[in-house]
């Protein structure tokens, strides 16, 4: 179970990420609707942040640290050391969205 403060911040963050994605979608000239960013509290240690039906990030419940993923449900700690997106309290949603596809390998 996620605490109420973190859950409220995740709702704010997902709203901001949706705005960033919709702006990027419009800038690219796409006419179909953008995928919806939402989070799920499915695990004991992490929150899952999905874009549409695909996983994008995982957030550690204890610290709020954001991780890219290797596969759904698998955090990429190696990429964390390279990209360091930050945590849910200080992250810039535009940078977070941009770093989704930055594999840095």
ZABA-414113 format. One record per residue (C-alpha): residue in one letter; x, y, z negated. Coordinates in Angstrom, 2 decimals. Example, Ala and Ser with C-alpha at 12.3 -4.5 7.8 and 13.67 -1.06 7.14 Angstrom:
BEGIN
<r><r>A</r><east>12.30</east><north>-4.50</north><up>-7.80</up></r>
<r><r>S</r><east>13.67</east><north>-1.06</north><up>-7.14</up></r>
% end
This chain:
BEGIN
<r><r>X</r><east>0.00</east><north>0.00</north><up>0.00</up></r>
<r><r>X</r><east>1.37</east><north>3.40</north><up>0.98</up></r>
<r><r>X</r><east>1.15</east><north>6.33</north><up>-1.45</up></r>
<r><r>X</r><east>-1.29</east><north>9.13</north><up>-0.67</up></r>
<r><r>X</r><east>1.38</east><north>11.80</north><up>-0.15</up></r>
<r><r>X</r><east>3.21</east><north>9.73</north><up>2.46</up></r>
<r><r>X</r><east>-0.07</east><north>8.77</north><up>4.15</up></r>
<r><r>X</r><east>-1.08</east><north>12.45</north><up>4.39</up></r>
<r><r>X</r><east>2.31</east><north>13.36</north><up>5.88</up></r>
<r><r>X</r><east>2.04</east><north>10.51</north><up>8.39</up></r>
<r><r>X</r><east>-1.37</east><north>11.79</north><up>9.53</up></r>
<r><r>X</r><east>0.18</east><north>15.28</north><up>10.05</up></r>
<r><r>X</r><east>3.19</east><north>13.81</north><up>11.85</up></r>
<r><r>X</r><east>1.05</east><north>11.69</north><up>14.17</up></r>
<r><r>X</r><east>-1.08</east><north>14.74</north><up>14.98</up></r>
<r><r>X</r><east>2.07</east><north>16.71</north><up>15.85</up></r>
<r><r>X</r><east>3.44</east><north>13.85</north><up>17.95</up></r>
<r><r>X</r><east>0.14</east><north>13.67</north><up>19.84</up></r>
<r><r>X</r><east>0.40</east><north>17.40</north><up>20.61</up></r>
<r><r>X</r><east>3.99</east><north>16.98</north><up>21.82</up></r>
<r><r>X</r><east>3.03</east><north>14.03</north><up>24.00</up></r>
<r><r>X</r><east>0.02</east><north>15.81</north><up>25.50</up></r>
<r><r>X</r><east>2.17</east><north>18.86</north><up>26.32</up></r>
<r><r>X</r><east>4.81</east><north>16.64</north><up>27.96</up></r>
<r><r>X</r><east>2.08</east><north>14.80</north><up>29.85</up></r>
<r><r>X</r><east>0.65</east><north>18.07</north><up>31.19</up></r>
<r><r>X</r><east>4.12</east><north>19.41</north><up>32.08</up></r>
<r><r>X</r><east>4.75</east><north>16.27</north><up>34.15</up></r>
<r><r>X</r><east>1.47</east><north>16.83</north><up>36.01</up></r>
<r><r>X</r><east>-0.19</east><north>13.62</north><up>34.88</up></r>
<r><r>X</r><east>-3.98</east><north>13.62</north><up>35.04</up></r>
<r><r>X</r><east>-4.74</east><north>10.48</north><up>33.05</up></r>
<r><r>X</r><east>-5.01</east><north>10.79</north><up>29.26</up></r>
<r><r>X</r><east>-1.85</east><north>10.45</north><up>27.16</up></r>
<r><r>X</r><east>-1.46</east><north>7.48</north><up>24.82</up></r>
<r><r>X</r><east>-2.55</east><north>8.06</north><up>21.24</up></r>
<r><r>X</r><east>0.10</east><north>8.11</north><up>18.48</up></r>
<r><r>X</r><east>-1.03</east><north>6.48</north><up>15.23</up></r>
<r><r>X</r><east>0.43</east><north>4.65</north><up>12.25</up></r>
<r><r>X</r><east>-0.43</east><north>1.37</north><up>10.58</up></r>
<r><r>X</r><east>0.33</east><north>0.12</north><up>7.10</up></r>
<r><r>X</r><east>0.89</east><north>-3.54</north><up>7.94</up></r>
<r><r>X</r><east>4.07</east><north>-4.49</north><up>6.12</up></r>
<r><r>X</r><east>5.34</east><north>-4.35</north><up>2.58</up></r>
<r><r>X</r><east>8.44</east><north>-2.27</north><up>3.38</up></r>
<r><r>X</r><east>7.66</east><north>-0.27</north><up>6.54</up></r>
<r><r>X</r><east>4.90</east><north>1.71</north><up>8.22</up></r>
<r><r>X</r><east>4.49</east><north>1.09</north><up>11.94</up></r>
<r><r>X</r><east>4.16</east><north>4.12</north><up>14.24</up></r>
<r><r>X</r><east>2.67</east><north>3.14</north><up>17.59</up></r>
<r><r>X</r><east>2.17</east><north>5.00</north><up>20.86</up></r>
<r><r>X</r><east>-0.84</east><north>3.46</north><up>22.52</up></r>
<r><r>X</r><east>-0.46</east><north>-0.27</north><up>22.00</up></r>
<r><r>X</r><east>3.34</east><north>-0.22</north><up>21.84</up></r>
<r><r>X</r><east>5.59</east><north>0.17</north><up>18.85</up></r>
<r><r>X</r><east>7.84</east><north>3.22</north><up>18.80</up></r>
<r><r>X</r><east>9.17</east><north>3.83</north><up>15.28</up></r>
<r><r>X</r><east>9.07</east><north>2.38</north><up>11.80</up></r>
<r><r>X</r><east>9.09</east><north>4.40</north><up>8.59</up></r>
<r><r>X</r><east>10.53</east><north>3.02</north><up>5.38</up></r>
<r><r>X</r><east>7.87</east><north>3.46</north><up>2.68</up></r>
<r><r>X</r><east>10.31</east><north>3.97</north><up>-0.19</up></r>
<r><r>X</r><east>12.39</east><north>6.74</north><up>1.42</up></r>
<r><r>X</r><east>10.41</east><north>8.05</north><up>4.40</up></r>
<r><r>X</r><east>13.37</east><north>7.35</north><up>6.72</up></r>
<r><r>X</r><east>12.41</east><north>6.95</north><up>10.39</up></r>
<r><r>X</r><east>13.92</east><north>4.16</north><up>12.48</up></r>
<r><r>X</r><east>13.71</east><north>3.37</north><up>16.18</up></r>
<r><r>X</r><east>12.82</east><north>-0.25</north><up>16.83</up></r>
<r><r>X</r><east>14.52</east><north>-3.12</north><up>18.67</up></r>
<r><r>X</r><east>11.23</east><north>-4.96</north><up>19.06</up></r>
<r><r>X</r><east>7.89</east><north>-4.68</north><up>17.36</up></r>
<r><r>X</r><east>8.49</east><north>-5.03</north><up>13.63</up></r>
<r><r>X</r><east>12.31</east><north>-4.95</north><up>13.91</up></r>
<r><r>X</r><east>14.13</east><north>-1.76</north><up>12.90</up></r>
<r><r>X</r><east>17.28</east><north>-0.82</north><up>14.80</up></r>
<r><r>X</r><east>19.65</east><north>0.25</north><up>12.02</up></r>
<r><r>X</r><east>22.53</east><north>0.51</north><up>14.49</up></r>
<r><r>X</r><east>20.64</east><north>3.16</north><up>16.44</up></r>
<r><r>X</r><east>19.79</east><north>4.91</north><up>13.16</up></r>
<r><r>X</r><east>23.49</east><north>5.49</north><up>12.57</up></r>
<r><r>X</r><east>23.84</east><north>7.01</north><up>16.06</up></r>
<r><r>X</r><east>20.65</east><north>9.03</north><up>16.52</up></r>
<r><r>X</r><east>19.57</east><north>9.75</north><up>12.93</up></r>
<r><r>X</r><east>16.06</east><north>11.02</north><up>13.60</up></r>
<r><r>X</r><east>15.67</east><north>11.89</north><up>9.92</up></r>
<r><r>X</r><east>12.79</east><north>11.34</north><up>7.56</up></r>
<r><r>X</r><east>9.09</east><north>12.16</north><up>7.65</up></r>
<r><r>X</r><east>9.51</east><north>15.22</north><up>5.42</up></r>
<r><r>X</r><east>12.08</east><north>17.06</north><up>7.58</up></r>
<r><r>X</r><east>11.74</east><north>15.65</north><up>11.11</up></r>
<r><r>X</r><east>11.06</east><north>17.85</north><up>14.13</up></r>
<r><r>X</r><east>8.28</east><north>16.02</north><up>16.05</up></r>
<r><r>X</r><east>9.58</east><north>17.20</north><up>19.44</up></r>
<r><r>X</r><east>13.06</east><north>15.83</north><up>18.69</up></r>
<r><r>X</r><east>11.57</east><north>12.62</north><up>17.31</up></r>
<r><r>X</r><east>9.54</east><north>12.12</north><up>20.48</up></r>
<r><r>X</r><east>12.57</east><north>12.85</north><up>22.68</up></r>
<r><r>X</r><east>14.74</east><north>10.37</north><up>20.75</up></r>
<r><r>X</r><east>12.24</east><north>7.56</north><up>21.36</up></r>
<r><r>X</r><east>13.84</east><north>6.79</north><up>24.73</up></r>
<r><r>X</r><east>17.41</east><north>7.80</north><up>23.83</up></r>
<r><r>X</r><east>19.15</east><north>4.45</north><up>23.52</up></r>
<r><r>X</r><east>22.65</east><north>5.88</north><up>22.98</up></r>
<r><r>X</r><east>24.35</east><north>2.66</north><up>23.94</up></r>
% end
